[in-house]
Amino acid sequence: MKITERIKERLRVLSIDYYDRAPQTTGENIYIRWVLVKHLSNGIIDLLNAAIRLRNCTKGKMVTVKGRLKVSGRGKIIIGDNCRIWSHIGTTQISAGPRATIEIGDNTFINAGTIITSRRHIKIGKNCHIANQVIMMDDDFHDVGERSATSGKESIIIGDDVWIATRATILKGVTIGEGAVIAAGAVVTKDVLPFMMVGGVPAKFIRFTYDKVLPKVRPVNVLEISA
């Protein structure tokens, strides 16, 4: 898409956000263009902020960070192109322990207050949307019965185009398939199939988001998979 087309599209989106329609007066046109300039200026600030906050990470092109992102990178943190990370309302934390790796795919958005903590490996795919205050941990950090003993580390793998809603928790050893949806407040303790929606504590099957993936799966079998 050409730059002029992208600007027109952005103006159209802003017009819908502010007026729920196209601008109808000269004043409305001027105001929407001023808002666009302000957004572009903020985007430049967010690019510079990313360069500072992620200076010890491996990052792709056009990565932006809004706010005071907290990063602990004793391991590897790899962030793909065009990722957006917000940390302005609540502090987002990304922590990779020694020998751990955190990978975030291209075009993924991480909202404010999210905590991603790895002691082994967390991989987030491309085009994912992670809402406010989501928690991902690939280690429980200590055994429940004996706090001096470690609980074991198991990788978290999240496929492309996954949506994780507000305050969901993803625990160690979980694989979430492409296109899956995790409902708000869910605690995911077991694998989630592609294009499956889950919710609850612990997370259980709700429905498939795309019926053609498994058109004839009996609900009882799906519940057994996600229970």
N, C-alpha and C positions, 0 to 999 in steps of 0.2 A: 504494500500500500504506500502510495506517494505521501510526502509530508503534507501537502495541501489537503489531500483526502483525509489524512489522520486528524488534521486540525478541524476540518468540517465535522467529522464524526464526533470529536471531543466536544465541540460546541453544541452539537445536537444533544448529546448525553447531558451536558450541563443544563441546557434549556429545559429538558424533561425533569431534571432534578429540582430546578428552581421554580419552574412555571407549569410543569406538566403539559407543555406545548411549546411550539416555536415562538421566539420573541416576536412581539407584534408592534412594538414602538421603538423609536430610535434610542430612548433611554434604556429599554430592556436589552437591546443589541449591544450597547456600550457596556452595560453592567456585566453581561455574560462574557464579553471579551476581556474585561478587567479581571473577572474571576479566573479565566483561563490563563492569563499572564501570571496571576498570583500562584496558581497551581504549578505552572512551569518553573517559576522561581523557587517554590518549595521543593520541586523535584530536583533541582540542581543542589540545593542544600542537603537533601536526602542522599544524593550520590556522594557528596563530600563526607557526609556523616558515615556512610558505609565504608568509605576508604579508611576512615579513622578507626571505627569500631571493629572492623573485620581485617585489620592490618596484618594479623598473624594467621589468617585463614587463607585458603585457596578459593578465590571467587571468580565468577565469570563476568561477562559484560553487563552493564546497566543494572547492577544490583543496588537497591536503595534501602536505607534504614531510617525510619522515623522515630526519633526519641533516643533515650539512653539504654540501648541494648547492652546487656551484660553477657560477656563471653569469657569462658574459661577454656582455653585450648591447649591443654597439656598433650592431648591426642591430636587427631586430624579432623578438621572441619572443612568440608568442601561444599561450596555453594554455586549452583549453576547460573546461567544467564537469566537476566530479567526477573530475578527473585525480589520480592518485597517483604520486608520484615518491619512490623510496627511494634514500638515499645514506648508509646507516648502516654497512654492512659494508665496502663499497668506495665511493670517492667518485664520484658521478655528475657529469658535466660537460656543460653545454649552452653552446655558443659560437656566436654569430651575428656574423660580421664586418660591416664597413661595407656598407650597402645589401643585406645578406642578410636573409632571413626564415625563421624556423623556426615551423611551425604544428603544434600537437598537439591532436588532436580530443577531443571529450567522452569521458569514461569510460575513457581510455587509462591503462594502468599501465606504468611504467618502473622496472625493478628496479635494484639497486645496481651501481655500477661501470660503468654505460653511458656512452658518449661520443658526443655528437651535435654535430658541427662543420659549420657551413655558411658558405660564402662566396657562395652564390647563393640557393638555396631548398630547404628540406627540409620536406615536408608529410607528417605522420603522421595517418591517419584516426581515426575513432571506434572505441571498443571494442577497441583493439589491446592485445596483451600483449607486452612487450619484456622479455626475461629478463636475467640478470646479464651484465655485461661485453660487451654488444653495442656495435659501433662503426658509426657512420654518418658518411660524409664525402662531400660533394659536390664536392670538389676534392682533387687529389693534392698541391697546394701548390707543387710545383716539377717541372720536367721531369727525367726520369731521366738524360738525357745531359748536361744543363746545369742545374745547381742554381740558377742565378740567373734562369732563365726559368720563367714560370708554366706549369702544365700544362692550364689551362682549367677552367671551372666548368660542371657540368651538374647540373640539379635531380634530387633524389630524391623520388619520389612513392610513398607507401604507402597502400593502400586501407583500407577499414573491416574490422574483425574479423580482422586479420592477427596471426599468432603468430610471433614471432622468438625462437628458442631461444638458449641460452647461448653466448656468444663468437662469434656470427655476425657477419660484416662485410658491410655494404651500401655499395658503392662508387658513385661518381658516375654520373649518367645513368640510374639504374635506376628502373623503375616496377614496383611489386609490386601485383598485383591483389587485389581483395576476397577475404577468406577464405583467403588463401594461408598456407602453413606453411614457415618456413625452419628447417632442421634445425640442431642444435648444431654450431658450428665451421664452418659453410658460409661461403664467400666468394662473394657475389652480384655478378656483373659484368654480367649482362644481365637483361632484363625477365622477370618471372615472371607467368604467366597467373593469372586468378582461380581460387581453390580448387585450386591446384597445390602439391604438396609438392616442395621441392628440397633437395639436400644435396651436400656435397663441395666440393673446391677445384679448379677453379672449380665453382660450384653447377650441378648438372644435375637433370633431371627424375627423380623417384622414383615418384610416383603422383598421381592426383587425389584430393583429400579429399572430393569430392562428385561421384559418378559421373555424375549427371544433367546436369552442366554441359556436358561434351563427351563424350557417351556413345560415340561411334564414331570418336574420333580415333585414328589409327594411331600406335603408339609411336615409329616412326621419325620421323614428322613432329614429334612433341613434342620428341624429342631434338634435332632440328635447330633448333627454336625456342630451346631452353635451353642448347645447347652453346656 
